[in-house]
Every structure is written in structure tokens, then in C-alpha cells.
């Protein structure tokens, strides 16, 4: 008769192991340089880590509440807070993987949509800028220095940021003219349609150009979860997994009733690291 190992899911494991407190999370945070954790994490796929981690979490989560004082004596160094942090760091990795995988297509669609909206806003902004420049040019001869101010405010547009700046600068000139409503320039602008409502519309356009440009720029370069984020969390989980395995497997050698945690998906990584440690020359 053979006994099969139960199949654990995150739902079943989390039902057994509650979330750690903030104090417990900080107490058992892995104190290894991020660069080292990322290097180790980059050596294996996250999915393989999760395969062993959820299994270990289920095995230990079932065993620990029922462990006898004698068994816990062999497990010196292990604790419920360590179990909670170990399991929930694994769940964090699982959530990150799901977000990373699921967001790939969504990111591409979102990126394309953001760029399309920004490009349309840019075209509309350039058109509105041209209208505003034309209106201001028409009255630029009516006040000393106004022509130079309009030219400077018009500037040179090369991207979303400079277009938004140009619109804002031109609006400043228009508002300054309108500060003296009895001047010929102000009256002519008013007659020509550059009233309060139009000023507000131009302000909205400048804000739209700026905001959509920033969104498009972010969509081109940013994602919610990066591969570096995954590598770091992989390294954290591997470090904690190794710690839990070491305590349980050494305890199992002394008391076979304590479960042994045997890596399967991550076996290559742990075997190679153990071999390197064994092959290291003795310090003498």
C-alpha cells in the first residue's frame, strides 16, 4: 500500500497559516544584500520555487500545530512566526507572478491606448497653440514689447512637455493683456473670441497635453511588476525555504516522525549549493 502526498493549494495553506504581524514580518525579514538575493533568484523560475514552497507550507502548516513537545525540541530554531512569514512571502511571490504574467497583455493594450490618446492630445494641442498664437500676433503691435513676449512664449515645441509649456506661456501673455480690459489689445481679443471661456478651454488643453504625455511616457517604460522585482522575491523565498528545510531535515534525522522537506522543482539549486559548501576547502 502506498501513501500519496496531499496536494496543497494556496487557499488550503493560508487557511492553516495566518498572516504575520508587522513586527513578525520585520523580525524575520531576510538580512541579505538585495544584489545577492536577486542573483540567486535569477537562477531559477519563480514557478519552480512556488511548486516546492506551497508544498512545504502545507506540510509544515499541518504538522506544526500537532507537534509534540519532544518533536518541537528537535525543531529548535523554528517557530510559528517564522512559519507565517515563510508562507506569506511565498504567497506574495505567487501574487507577483500572477500580476506579472497577467499584466503583460494588459500592459501592451494599455500602452497602445495611452500613446494613442496622447498623440491625439498632442495634435489637438498643436492646433490650439496655432490658434492662440495667431490671435496674439494680431494684437502684438498694440503694446510695447508684446511682440517679443509672444515670440518668446511661442518657443520651440519638440514634445509633450514643451507643448504644454508653450501653451501655458502663451496663456500667461493673454491673461496679462486681459488684465487691462479697456486696452485696445484686450478689447480686440475679446471681440475675436478670446474670452474667459476660451481661456479656460486652452488651460484644459495644456493640462491634457501634459497629463496624457506623462501617462504615455510611463506606459512606454514602466510595468507594475518587473523581472527584477521577481528575482528579488525569488531570492527572499529561497533563503527562507533553505532555512526551514535545514531545521526540519536535521530534526528528521533525529526523529523520523518529523516530516522531511525534500525539494523537487528546486532540487538542482539546493543540491548545487550544498555541493559547493561541501567542496569548499577547510579553514585551518
Buried (B, 14 or more C-beta within 10 A) or exposed (E): EEEEEEEBEBEBBBEBBEEBEEEBBEEBEBEEEBEEBBEBBBBBBBEBBBBBBBBBBBBBBBBBEEBEEEBBEBBEEBBEBBBBBBBBBBBEBBEBBEBBEEBEEEBEEBBEEBBEBBBEBBEEBBEBBEBBBEBBBBBBEBBEEBBEBBEEBBBEBEEBBBBBBBBBBBBEBBEBBBEEEEBEBBBBBBEEEBEEEBBEEBBEBBBBBBBBBBBBBEBEEEBEBEEEBBBBBBBBBBBBBBBBBBBBBBBBEEEEEBBEBBBEBBEEBBEEBEEEEEEEEEEE
